[in-house]
Amino acid sequence: MDFDYIGMFIRRYRQANNESLQSLADRSGVSRSMISQIESNQKSPTIVVLAKLASAMNIGLEDLVKMPDKHDEVLSFKPTDKNIV
């Protein structure tokens, strides 16, 4: 089974939040190199690693591992004066 979408989700999350690998690593307790390898689909994360990342990203584990519907589109927005709450 192909889990490339998990790495893509994590990378897009970081980019959308203007967050570095190191920042997510510091908050999650997962090494920067491991996160990089997950994002580039070089390594498959364990459930423990996924739980740490989901917690650091303030999302449910199920939201991180849920395979996106083929019709879903992931959008990321850059902060501007018009979209900051």
Summary of the structure (lengths in Angstrom):
residues: 85
radius of gyration: 13.0
end to end distance: 39.0
largest distance: 41.7
contacts: 183
relative contact order: 0.17
helix: 52%
strand: 0%
